[in-house]
Amino acid sequence: MRRHSTVILSGVTFFSRPVHCQYSLLGCGWRGPHHEVNSHEQQCQHPNHSGAQVFSHLQRQAENVEEASKIFTQIMSVLSFEKITFNDLQLKPYRTDEFIHKLFYETSRFSALSYQWVIKARLNDNQKDPHLTCNRFITYQLIVKSKPSSPMVVHFMILRGPFGDMRVNPHICQFEFTESNTESPFFALPLPDSAECNKLLAARIIDFRLMMGMVTK
């Protein structure tokens, strides 16, 4: 959700839309209300950066564009699979009964691609006291509950669902499930920052959409 700044002039309230500095392509990360952009740009130091500094920033931008293009190609490839499905799910919190209690999240069983599955997630890779740090992250795994009759390679990706507001970056995971290997490794949930992770944890139930595509061997 975009936040708008409020400006009050002579008793009349105006809403100033957020904008970026015109030198953002040179690496300036300033973002603020429209009525403050001129003042910022007059003092912005990025136009005075050396060619080497600007080149370094442009190089990082090119790498980000290349990575985004790679992810886009992967997603389009999965969308062309013969078997593909979407499920809207909820991760709910649970605690283990071990001597050291651990917090984890899990969905109910769901049907997809003719099998039964669950998603399991954990905080800070099962850190003993995750409440003692402000830097939090979530990892998750896909588990097939009905044993595969033959090896199958599954591509999957977590997305923001229609019933949630998770800000998650697109990332395709891949794992080969077999009769003896029914749990994928834990993959990082690609959230933009720790603040987004804390927001999800505060909501307790995490709504999301799971895209899955399968290649049967």
Long-range contacts (C-beta under 8 A, 24 or more apart in sequence): 1-165, 4-33, 5-32, 5-33, 5-35, 7-33, 7-35, 21-46, 23-47, 25-61, 26-54, 26-57, 27-53, 27-54, 27-57, 71-170, 71-171, 71-172, 74-155, 74-172, 75-157, 75-170, 75-172, 78-155, 78-157, 78-172, 78-211, 78-213, 79-213, 81-155, 81-213, 81-214, 81-215, 83-113, 83-213, 83-214, 83-216, 84-211, 84-212, 84-213, 84-214, 85-112, 85-113, 85-211, 85-212, 85-213, 86-209, 86-210, 86-211, 86-212, 87-112, 87-209, 87-210, 87-212, 88-161, 88-162, 88-163, 88-207, 88-208, 88-209, 89-119, 89-161, 89-207, 89-208, 89-209, 89-210, 90-205, 90-206, 90-207, 90-208, 91-119, 91-121, 91-140, 91-205, 91-206, 91-208, 92-204, 92-205, 93-204, 100-128, 102-126, 103-130, 105-138, 105-140, 105-206, 109-145, 112-210, 112-212, 113-152, 113-154, 113-212, 113-214, 115-144, 115-145, 115-146, 115-148, 116-144, 116-145, 116-146, 117-142, 117-143, 117-144, 117-145, 118-143, 118-145, 119-143, 119-210, 121-189, 121-206, 122-186, 123-201, 125-186, 134-194, 134-198, 135-194, 136-194, 136-197, 136-198, 136-201, 137-188, 137-189, 137-191, 137-194, 137-197, 138-188, 138-189, 138-191, 138-197, 138-200, 139-186, 139-187, 139-188, 139-189, 140-186, 140-187, 140-189, 141-183, 141-184, 141-185, 141-186, 141-187, 142-173, 142-175, 142-183, 142-184, 143-182, 143-183, 143-184, 144-177, 144-182, 144-183, 145-182, 147-179, 147-182, 148-177, 148-178, 148-179, 148-182, 149-179, 150-216, 150-217, 151-176, 151-177, 151-178, 151-217, 152-176, 152-177, 152-214, 152-215, 152-216, 152-217, 153-177, 153-214, 153-215, 153-217, 154-212, 154-213, 154-214, 154-215, 155-212, 155-213, 155-214, 155-215, 156-210, 156-211, 156-212, 156-213, 157-210, 157-211, 158-189, 158-208, 158-209, 158-210, 159-208, 159-209, 159-210, 159-211, 160-208, 160-209, 161-207, 161-208, 161-209, 162-209, 163-207, 164-206, 164-207, 164-208, 166-191, 166-196, 166-200, 166-206, 166-207, 166-208, 167-191, 167-192, 167-196, 168-208
